[in-house]
């Protein structure tokens, strides 16, 4: 069986945890931060997990876990 290609766009945005969940970062944390409150900026620092409904599709794009 041939090797499967990793989708590089997805590899830059998502990664797997040891338990198999898909980890992602929060949106809106790159620029225009002066208008956001400290609480908003602080909550965006933490990683989030992808929703269960899209997890299967993301795992298909990342066959080797990246």
C-alpha positions as CSV (number, residue, x, y, z in Angstrom):
1,X,0.0,0.0,0.0
2,X,1.4,3.4,-0.9
3,X,2.2,6.1,1.6
4,X,-0.6,8.6,2.4
5,X,0.1,12.3,1.9
6,X,-0.4,14.7,4.8
7,X,-2.4,17.8,4.1
8,X,0.1,20.5,4.9
9,X,-2.5,23.2,5.5
10,X,-4.2,21.0,8.2
11,X,-0.8,20.0,9.6
12,X,0.0,23.7,10.4
13,X,-3.4,24.2,12.1
14,X,-4.0,21.0,14.0
15,X,-2.1,18.4,16.0
16,X,-3.0,15.2,17.8
17,X,-2.8,14.6,21.6
18,X,-1.7,11.4,23.1
19,X,-5.3,10.4,23.7
20,X,-6.3,10.9,20.1
21,X,-8.0,14.3,20.4
22,X,-7.4,17.0,17.8
23,X,-5.8,20.1,19.2
24,X,-6.3,23.5,17.7
25,X,-5.6,27.2,18.4
26,X,-8.1,30.0,19.0
27,X,-8.9,32.4,16.2
28,X,-8.6,36.2,16.5
29,X,-5.4,36.3,18.5
30,X,-2.9,37.6,15.9
31,X,-3.5,41.3,15.4
32,X,-5.9,44.1,16.4
33,X,-5.3,43.1,20.0
34,X,-5.6,46.7,21.3
35,X,-9.4,46.5,21.0
36,X,-9.7,43.2,22.8
37,X,-10.0,43.0,26.6
38,X,-7.3,41.3,28.7
39,X,-9.8,38.5,29.5
40,X,-10.3,37.9,25.8
41,X,-6.6,37.8,25.0
42,X,-5.9,35.6,28.0
43,X,-8.5,33.0,27.0
44,X,-7.1,32.8,23.5
45,X,-3.7,31.7,24.8
46,X,-4.9,28.3,25.8
47,X,-5.3,25.6,23.2
48,X,-8.7,24.2,22.3
49,X,-9.9,20.9,21.0
50,X,-11.7,20.4,17.7
51,X,-15.3,19.6,17.8
52,X,-16.3,15.9,17.6
53,X,-18.3,16.5,14.3
54,X,-15.2,17.6,12.4
55,X,-12.6,15.4,14.1
56,X,-13.0,12.5,11.7
57,X,-12.4,14.7,8.7
58,X,-9.3,16.3,10.3
59,X,-7.9,12.9,11.1
60,X,-8.3,11.9,7.5
61,X,-6.2,14.9,6.5
62,X,-3.5,13.9,9.0
63,X,-3.0,10.2,8.5
64,X,0.2,10.0,10.6
65,X,-0.9,12.2,13.5
66,X,1.4,15.2,12.9
